[in-house]
């Protein structure tokens, strides 16, 4: 078997296991979140969201960007792994101390004293998570995504049980905090047990300098992107209320769940796959093109279909108290349609080592995003989403420009590749939405709308003979046959 064929098999296998990991774990996480949403108030979720944003932002410094730098490095060895382990552990402890000291200041800005304790406890996930940081990079480099499936499933079951028990017992926001911390602890323990490689307390300064030089670029890119993404939450919580922040986040939850299950699965495998063929421009272009057509074929009908039924679905799942999140969800579905292309183009640049260029692109996009956010947040929370849609269009143009230059994948080619899936999805969503206007029963309406939507989309794919449709079908069928064959033997 040639190296390229072996990489193709690893990529398909990785996509399968990563997707299985996402769809099962996110499905279980969704069920847990639904129960928690019914037990806790929107304000509880808003307070924890503020604390999480603060810890995540500073948490970017906890590994110095060494994780993706190590995955991207072609000749990484034992010394690199151990150096990364020691560095992440030391950095995460230092960042935790900083968070512990600054938590009261952050809490005073929002006049919520409870934020101090929540932040200090929540931030413990950084030094705890650092214990498995290098193992996660090893798993990614080896493309052993099956281990992620087991680790995430076990940690989710245990942490979910803890969170639900505490919510039922009246612990309020601390149920959410305990769920987060226990998930990190269990996930770290499982990875240590499953992986046959374990780090040692060994540090090589020369290897550190090499990794940290690249890591700074990853870290800078992540910091700029995260700070810009989170600024919306900070401003919402400050100008309006933590409940408004919770409605926005809840509206983002279902579309985000859809993208996490599929697009992030593909992108998580795309990064190491492209990193291994980054010197072959034609191969990179083919991989990127396949990633875009596959992602959009699956994601677009789900996102636009969700936009068509979310007015009924939210009330059924989360109850009437979460109804204010419906307009956010509908618009954010449209936002994610564009964001899919933005993410794939950016991931291709990361995998081919153009990290410096990514940082430069951020300095083009982020000032525009900041201006848009400041203007829209002064109007209303919903206006922010309209601003996001405009910025995602600009982001797509900026992110895809380098791939036109480096691998010859132009705007026209990208739009041509996604147009069939987009057109079919819009057609399907329009019919699904109209059907919902004539059925009063919420449950019956959603069931009929979903069934009709699936039938329209699949039958249209067959009738029009879409190449990407049959590629996805064959990939899934072949993988299921392979699993069945292994089990029978």
MILO-554685 format. One record per residue (C-alpha): residue in one letter; x, y, z. Coordinates in steps of 0.05 Angstrom, whole numbers, plus 5000, padded with zeros to 4 digits. Last residue first. Layout:
! residues N
AXYZ;...
//
This chain:
! residues 489
X471947475244;X464747695244;X466648325282;X472048515232;X467148415174;X461748845207;X466849395219;X469049385147;X461849365122;X460249975164;X466350335136;X464450155065;X457250405074;X459551065106;X464651215052;X459850994996;X454351465020;X459252045029;X462051954959;X455051854931;X452852534957;X459352864936;X458252644864;X451152914862;X446752474819;X441152984811;X435852454825;X439752134881;X441352784916;X434153014907;X431552374939;X436152484999;X434053215008;X426553124999;X426152505042;X430152825099;X425853455098;X419353065096;X421452655157;X423853265196;X417553675181;X412853105198;X416152985265;X416653725281;X409253845265;X406753255304;X410553485366;X408354215362;X400954085346;X398554675305;X400254415235;X399254885175;X405055365185;X409854785197;X408954535126;X411355215100;X417855155140;X419354455113;X418154685041;X422855275050;X428054835085;X428254335027;X429254864974;X434555215015;X438154555027;X437954354954;X440955024933;X446354994986;X448454284971;X448854424896;X452355104907;X457954844951;X462954634897;X461355224851;X462455704909;X469155394922;X471255394849;X469256124840;X472956344902;X479256004876;X482955374895;X489655454860;X493955154916;X497955744942;X494456354912;X487256114914;X488655824982;X491156515004;X484456844985;X480056345021;X480956645090;X479757375069;X473457245027;X470556765079;X471957265134;X468157815096;X462057365090;X462857175163;X463057905182;X456358055149;X453157455184;X456157645251;X453358355245;X446458065236;X447757655299;X449758275339;X443258615319;X439658085360;X442858335424;X440459045409;X442859705380;X449159875421;X451559165411;X451159265336;X456059845332;X461159545380;X460758875345;X461759155275;X467759565297;X470758955331;X469558515270;X472959015224;X478859055272;X478958295275;X479058145201;X485458475176;X489658345238;X487157625236;X489757565165;X496657745190;X496257205244;X494156695191;X500056905147;X504856745204;X501656065212;X502455855140;X504655155160;X500654745110;X496154485165;X494455185190;X492855445120;X488254845108;X484854975175;X483455695154;X479955485090;X475754965128;X473755465182;X471456015135;X467455525092;X463655265153;X462655975178;X458056145119;X452755635137;X454255775210;X451356475203;X445056215172;X444055765231;X445756355275;X439756735247;X434756195267;X438056065334;X438056805355;X430656875335;X429056265379;X432956455442;X427156845472;X423256185476;X427755925533;X422355985587;X417455615541;X420654935551;X427654705532;X426154125485;X419054245460;X419355005463;X426055005426;X423554525373;X417454925354;X420855575334;X427055165313;X423454835254;X425855225193;X432555435222;X433954705239;X432754515167;X437655055146;X442954785192;X441654045178;X440954145103;X447554535101;X451654075145;X451853425107;X453153665036;X457054255064;X462053825100;X463053335043;X463953864989;X468654275032;X472953695055;X473453404985;X475954074959;X480954135015;X483653435003;X484053554928;X487554224938;X492553914987;X494053354937;X495353864881;X499754284926;X504153694947;X508853985002;X503253965055;X502153225047;X503053015120;X500253675148;X494153565103;X492352925141;X494153225210;X489353815199;X483953455159;X482452975217;X480253515265;X477053885207;X472553295190;X470253195261;X469653945270;X464953975211;X460553395233;X458753355306;X461354035324;X457454365268;X450854065290;X452154225362;X453954935344;X447255005308;X443854735371;X447755155421;X448055835387;X440955995408;X442755755478;X448756205478;X444556815457;X439256645508;X444556545562;X447757225546;X440857545551;X440057205619;X446857475641;X444058165629;X444358755581;X450459215576;X455458795617;X453258085600;X452358255527;X459058625525;X462858045555;X459357535512;X460757915447;X467958005468;X468457255469;X469257155394;X474357725389;X478357475447;X478156765420;X480556965350;X486157415374;X488456915426;X488156325378;X492256685325;X497256915377;X497656215406;X498755885339;X504156385323;X507356315391;X507355565382;X511855615321;X517355955362;X515355545423;X516854895386;X523855105365;X525455445431;X522854845471;X527054365429;X533254765446;X531254795520;X530354045526;X526153845586;X524953165617;X519553005668;X517052405630;X511052315585;X506951685576;X506051255514;X501550635511;X495251065511;X489050775545;X490450895619;X493251595612;X487551775565;X482551515616;X485451925673;X485452575633;X478252475611;X476152325683;X479352955711;X477053405654;X469753165658;X469853235733;X471753965726;X466154135677;X460653755713;X462654065779;X462054765750;X455154635719;X452554345785;X455654935821;X450955405784;X444955135822;X446654655879;X439354455889;X439853695896;X437053585826;X442554025798;X447853655839;X445552975814;X445253225743;X452253495745;X455252865776;X451652405726;X454052845669;X461252815695;X461052055696;X457651955629;X461752505595;X468352245620;X466951545595;X464651785526;X470352275518;X475751765534;X472751215491;X471651655430;X478252015437;X481651335436;X478451175368;X481851805341;X488451455333;X490951945280;X498151815303;X499352565307;X492552675340;X493652135392;X500652415407;X497653115413;X492452865462;X497952515501;X501653175505;X495753535537;X494052975586;X497153275649;X495453965622;X488153815634;X489053825709;X493154465707;X487854795664;X481454475692;X482854825758;X480255465726;X473155265743;X474555315818;X477556015816;X472456265766;X466456015805;X469256305870;X470156995841;X463856975799;X459656935863;X461157675875;X456857885815;X457558635803;X459558515730;X466058905735;X466958675808;X467257945786;X473058085739;X476958435794;X475557865843;X478157345792;X484857705781;X488857325834;X486156625819;X486756745744;X494156935751;X495456325795;X491955895743;X496356185688;X502656005726;X500155285738;X498255215664;X505055465641;X508854975685;X504654375663;X504754575590;X512254665589;X513653995624;X509253615575;X511753985514;X518953825531;X516953095541;X513753065472;X519353425437;X524652975469;X520852355448;X520552555374;X517453065327;X519953005256;X514153315216;X512253865264;X504854045253;X502353615311;X507653925357;X505854635337;X498454465348;X499954285421;X505654775434;X501255395430;X504255655495;X500555115533;X497055525588;X497056175549;X490456005516;X487655895586;X487156655595;X481456675545;X478456015568;X478356235641;X474756885626;X469856575578;X468256025628;X466656515683;X461956915638;X458556275614;X457756045687;X453956685702;X449656625639;X447855895653;X445356065722;X441556675695;X437956225645;X435255835705;X436855115724;X432654485723;X429954505652;X436554735623;X440054185663;X435553665631;X436853945562;X444353985576;X444553245595;X440853045531;X445653485491;X451653175524;X449052485504;X448352715433;X454953065436;X458252425459;X454951995407;X455352465347;X462152735365;X465752085378;X462451745319;X464752335276;X471752275303;X471651535292;X469251595220;X473552195203;X479651835230;X478151205190;X477351615127;X483851985142;X487651355160;X485351025096;X487351635055;X494051655091;X495350925074;X493451065001;X498251654998;X503951245031;X502950684980;X500050005000;
//
